[in-house]
Amino acid sequence: MTSVNVDQLSSTDSDSAPLLETKKLTRHFRVGRGLSRKMLHAVDDVDLTIGRQEIVALAGESGSGKSTIARLLAGVYKPTDGEIYYQGQALSSMRSRRDQLAYRSDVPMVFQDPFSSLNPAFRVSHGILRSLKLHRTDLTRSQRYDEAERVVEAVGLAPAGEIMHRYPYELSGGQRQRIGFAQALAHKPKLILADEPVSMLDVSIRIGLLNLMAELRRSEGVSFLYITHDIASARYVADRLVIMYAGHIVESGPTESVLANPKHPYTDLLLGAVPDPRAPLTAAVEGDTGEPPKVIDPTPGCRFRWRCPLVVDECHHITPTRRRLGDNHDAACHVAQPDPGEENLAAR
């Protein structure tokens, strides 16, 4: 298969295709040895689309496969099956180092832990300047420094020159995470993969990082895949919400539509787990009767069936596929009901 430079895509193909799309994306891991070797299904048959200048939130419990998807999109893991398309071009066709660097420049990642994602032995400027030297070879040394100051200011840190000369230990957690966004922004990206970027920060400063994502989308034209287990923050910042459970996407749609009219029982469970200051402290989440499944050599059927209050016999034998149940709103559930007028689409 010939290598295709991502910079040589025709404007027609680039404009008509989604920014990034996955089809049947799958990642399995071998666990155990010898006769006890089994297969862990971290991600199975995921179809995901991210448009230009769009913020998509990928939400679910720990272990649902969210971070595995981010690492697949970042090229850290290779898919077991399925394909990732960037601006209409399959990543598997990008064989040369130039093509791979171009993709990684366009789709960088911001990690969860702001305390370990920066090298404590170097000043803050080191990672930003190194990214610029590797991914933007057209810039001179002085231009790289000017651009580094620009991206540091763009993420809300000033004065940029002073911040860049500090070591990571001299910055707060929120400031370190902003530097992580600055390093990603230095690539001139089209899509930033933000893997739970606010989960390790104080509640009081999380809103600032969420506002930063919205501002970068507006000012820099960048899209985001925002991975989170926090439904409230997803509602605040995301255009579309995608819900994952045990390696499957179980529901997706416009954020307000999914939260106001959830179709999948697991989405209901997530919403019920959001603290309500008016509820008694002893209130339990209705229908939550078990733990997430161990996705090692799973059998056919809905993976949520052991916790679902609406389970029927079909759920134990047939894995549900996603169906259109509302306006750009779909869910993978045998018992979910479509909105009025959507019955014909749901049957397809």
N, C-alpha and C positions, 0 to 999 in steps of 0.2 A: 504494500500500500504506500503510495507516495505521500511525502510530507507536504502540508499546506500551511503557508505562513498566514497567521491570523491577521496580519496587516494588509494582506492581499485579497481579502474577501470583497466581493463586489458590493457597492453601496446598496444595491437592490436587495441582496440576500441579507446584508447586515441590518437593514432597516426593517425588513418584514419579519425576521425571526425574533423570538424572545431573546433577551439578553443572555439568559442561561436557562437550560431546560434539561431535565433528566427523564429517561424512559426506562422503566423496569430496573432501576438502579438497585443493585443487590450487593451486600458484603457479608460474607460468612467467615468465621474464625475457627480454626481447629483447636479443640481443648482436650486435654488428657493425652495419654500415650498408649501405644500398643493396642490391646484388645478393648481398652476403655476409651479409646479416642472417639470423640463425638464432634458435632458441628454446632457452633453457636451462631444463630441467625440474628445478627445485629441489625441489619437493614434488609428488607425484602420488598422487591417490586415497587419501588418508590417513583412516582411520577410527580415532578415538582417543576414549577415554572416561576421565573423571576423576571419581571419586566424592567424596562429602563426607568430610572429615577423612582423606583418603587421600594418600599420597606415591607418585607415579608417576615412575619414572626413565626418561628417554628417552636411550638410549645409541647410540653409533656413532662412526665415524671423522670427522675434520674433513671438511667438504664433503658430509656425508650428508643435510643438510637440517634438522638439529635446531634451529638458531637461527632458521631461516626459519619453522618452525612456531611458535616462541615469539613472533616478531614478528607473525605472522598472528593469533595468539590475543590479543596485546596491542593489535591494531588499528593497528600501524605499517604493515603491508602489507594491501592488499585481496586477497582470494582471486581467482585467475583463474577458478576453478570450485569447486563444492562449497559447503558451508555449515557455520557454527559455531553451535552451540546452547548457550545459557547458561540453566540451570534450565528447559530445555524451550522456550525462546524463541529464534528465529533472530536472530542479530545484524543481519542485513540489514534487519530490520523496526524496528530501533532507530534512527530517523532524527533525533530531536530532540537538541539539545545536552545537555539534562537526562538523557536516557536514556544517551547515550554517556558522560557524566561518571559516572553511576551504575555503569555497567559497568566503566569504568577504575578506579573506586574499589574495586570488588569484586575486580578481577583486575589488580593492579599487577605490575611486573617488577623483579627485582634483576639488575643487569648483571654481566658477567664481570670487568671491570676496576675494582677499587676505587680506583685512582689517578686515573682520568679521569671517574668517575661522580659525583664531588662537585665543586662549583665552588670552586676555591682562593681566590676573592676574598671568600667569605662564611664566617662561622662555621658550625659543624656544625648549629646550631639552625635556620639559615635554611631549608634544604630541608624539614625536618620541619614547621616552623610554616607554611610555604607550602602544603604538602600538606593540612594541617589546615584552613587558611583556604579552600582551593579545594573540598575534598571533604566537609568537615564544618561546614557553614555554621551549624549550630545552636549551636556552641560560642562562648562569649565569649572575649575576648582572654586573660583570666587562665585560663580553662578550657583553652584551647589550649596554654598553657605547661605547665599541670599534666599534660595528656595527653602532651605531648612528653617530659616527664621520665619518665612512666610507661613509654612504649614504649622509651626508651633503657635504662631499667633492665630491661625485659623481655628485651632482647637481650644482657643480661649486662655492661653498661657502668655503672660506678658510681665516684664519685658522679655522678649524672646532670647536676646543675647545672654541675659543673666541666667535664665532657665536652662539653656543649652550647656552652660558651663558647670552645672551642678551634677552631683552623682545621684543615682537613684535613691539612696538612703536619705537624701536631703529633701525628698519630695513626699507628699502625702499619697495615700492610695489612689485618690481621685486624680491627682496630678500625674501619677505614673500611668494610669489608664488613658489619660488624654495624650500622653506621649506615645502610647501604643497606637492610638488613632492617627497621630502625626506621622509615625513611621509608615503606616498603611497609606496615608494621604500623599506621602512623598512619591509614591509610584505613579501618581495621576490615575487612580483606579477607576474602574467602571462599577465594580461590585466589591463591597467589603463584607467578609464573613465575620460576624461579631458573635463569638461563642460565650454566652452568658457574661457580657462585659461588666455588668453592674452587680452581680450576685455576691461578690466579696467586699463590696463597698458599704459604708454606712448608709442607712436609709435616707438620711438628710442630704446626701450628695448624689444619690442615684438620678434624681430628676434632672440634674445638670448634664449628665452624660446622655440621657435620653433626648434632651433638647439639643445637645450637640449633634446627635445623629440626624435629627430633623433639619438642623441648620446646614449640615454638610450636604444633605440631599438637595437642599434649595440652592446653596451657593456653589457647590462643586459638581452638581449633577450626578452624584454617585448613588447607586442602589445599595440596599443592605439586606442580608439575611440575618435577622436578629434571633438568636437561639436563646430560649428562656424557659424557666418553669413558672414564671410569674405572669399570670393572666392579666393582672392590673397594668403592668408596664407594657405588655403587648397591646392592650387596648389604647393606651396613651399614645403610642408612637407608630403602630403598624397600619398599613393599608389593608393587608390581607393576613389572615390567621390560618395556620396549618397545624393541626393537632396530630401528634404521633403517640402510638401505644405499641410497645413490644415489637418494634421494627417496622410497623405498618403505619401509613397515613390513614387515619380513620375519619377525618373531617377537614374540610378546607372551604374558605370562602371569604368575602369581605368581613373585616373584623367585627363591625357592629352587627352584621347579620348572624354570624356564628354565635356571638355572645348573647344577642337578644332572642335568638330562636335556634338553640342548639338542637342538632338532629341525632347525634350519637350519644348513648348513655354515658360514655367516658367523658365527653365534654361537660355533661351535666355534673358528673362527679368532680371534675376540676373546678367548676364554678361553685359547687357546694363547699369546696374546701377553702375558698377565699374567706378570711375572717370577717365576720359581721359583728360590729361593736354592740348591736342591739340584741344579739342572740345570747342565750344562757351559756355559761362557760362549759357546761356538760353536754351541749348539743353535739350530736354525731352526724356525720355525713350519711344521709339516707342512701341505702343501696350498696355502700362500700363494705363488702363482706369478706374480702381477702386481700392478698398481696399480689403484685405484678407477677406474671408467669416467668419461669425460667425458660428462656427461648433457646434451649438446647435440643436439637432434633425435634422441633415442634410437630405435632400432628395436624392434619387439616381441621379447619373450623375457625371460628372467631376466637382470637386470643384473649378477648375480654370476657368470654362467656363465664368464667369462674367468679367474676365479680359483678356480673350484670343482673340487675333486678328484672329485666325484660326478656331474659333468655328463653328461646324456644328450641325445639328438637333440631331444627335445621342448623342452628348455631354450632352444634357439636360436631357436625360432619362436613359442612361446606364453608370455605373461607369466603367471606363477603367481599365483593368488589365495590368500588366507589360508584355511586349513582348520583345524577343531577337531581336535587330535591328542592332547589330554590334558585333564585337569580344568581348565577355563578357560585352556587353553594352546593357542595356535594358531600356525601358521607358513605362510609362502608359499613352498612348495618342492614340486616335482614328485616328488621321490624320498623325501621325509621320510615316516617310518612312524608311524602312530598307536599310542598305548598300547593294550594289550589291553583289549577292551571298547569302544573308541572308534571302531572301524572304520566303523560306520554313520554316525556324526556326521561323520567325515572325508570321506565320500563325498558329503555334501550340498553 
